[in-house]
């Protein structure tokens, strides 16, 4: 994350002072990739920076902060890139030392250092010390990034949304693969068969929104087909999958009703409201 952000900053006329890490090799690699320096201590990199990003694992952010020389925090902005941790949790007393804390989280899976090429389309959720938020938001936007301010009290909900849109989608795809394999597909064929449907629908929902993208039996008000699906799960004795189908169908009903207020969805509502 630190290397990716540093490279993006460097390519958008932001002076990157450099890197400090417990591993000199990783700091050297990041510095070479961003055209910056390697610092021997955390004190040195803090002293050389106006804004310092602590791009360490979530569980280490507070520990790293606690070890920083507090006399050097005045006028500094410390940032972390955790999706689940608030700035207050990471830097609880930073204002008493004259500094500010922010969380700057990209709504994006950064898998390698070359991901900097894709950051221009990514939204960054920003929250933290009120005094520094306008400056940080304006700065991020000035270098071509999408910055969305959120309230720290909503950080857990924000991160849950990210998990639903990424990790939970992986679970749903795996679920669909298992169903096809139960129909006779092998794993490779199941993945290949679902790919066009999955990718096409993901593109459509991202571009047009859930309401316009919704198709299928729930959207049509086709209770008979929904009933057949529920019966299929009952036949194989998979109550967990049946319960998941019912919960997701309830959510689809909300979208379908907004899209077709004139349609009667009562029969589907009754089916998915029954106890499993």
Residue, then its C-alpha position, 0 to 999 in steps of 0.5 A: x500500500x505504501x509503495x503504491x500510494x507513494x508512486x502515485x503521489x510521485x507521479x502527480x507532483x507530490x514530493x515523497x520524502x521516503x520510507x522507513x521500515x523494519x526491513x531495510x530491503x523493503x524500504x530500499x525497494x519502495x524508495x527506488x520505485x518512488x524516487x525517494x530516500x531510505x530513512x534509518x529511523x522512524x524519527x528521521x522520516x517523521x521529521x522530514x515529512x509534513x504528512x506521514x502514512x503508516x502503511x503497516x498491518x491494522x494490528x500494528x498501527x497503534x503500536x507504531x504510533x505509540x513508539x513515535x517521538x511525540x515532540x515531533x508531532x506538532x503540525x504533522x498529519x498522520x494517516x493510516x489506510x485501514x478500512x476498519x480502524x478509525x483515526x481516533x482509534x489509531x491516534x487517540x491523543x495526537x491532538x494533545x501533541x499539536x498533530x492531526x490524524x486521518x484515515x485515508x482508505x482506498x475502496x480497492x484491493x491493492x494487490x501489488x505495487x503497480x496498482x498505482x495505475x488504477x487509483x485514479x478511479x478509486x474512491x478514498x474514504x477520509x475521516x479523522x481530526x476535523x481541523x485537517x479534513x478539508x485540507x486532506x480532502x482538497x489535497x487528494x482531489x487536487x491530485x486526481x483522486x476521488x475523496x469521500x469524507x465519512x463520519x468516524x462513527x460509521x467506519x465499521x459500517x463503511x468497511x462492512x459495505x466494502x466486505x459485502x461488495x468484495x469478499x461476500x461476492x466471492x462467497x456467492x460465486x463459490x456458492x453458484x459453482x458448488x450448485x453447478x458442480x452438483x449438476x454435473x459440471x467439473x470445477x473448471x467448467x463451472x467457473x467458465x460457465x458462470x464467468x460471462x454471466x457474472x462479469x456481464x452482470x457486475x458490469x451492468x450493475x456497476x454502470x446502471x445501478x441495481x434497479x436497472x440491472x435487476x432481471x430474473x424471477x424476482x424482478x418478474x414476480x415469478x413466484x412459481x420459479x422461486x418456489x422451485x428453487x427453494x424446493x431444490x435446496x430442500x431436496x438436497x437437504x441444504x438448509x444453509x443454502x436455502x436460508x441464504x437464498x431466502x435472505x437474498x431474495x428478500x433484499x431483491x424484493x425491495x429492489x423489484x418493488x422500487x422498479x415495478x411498483x405496479x406489480x404484485x410480489x405478495x406470493x414471493x414475499x410469502x414464500x421467503x418469509x416462511x420459516x426454513 
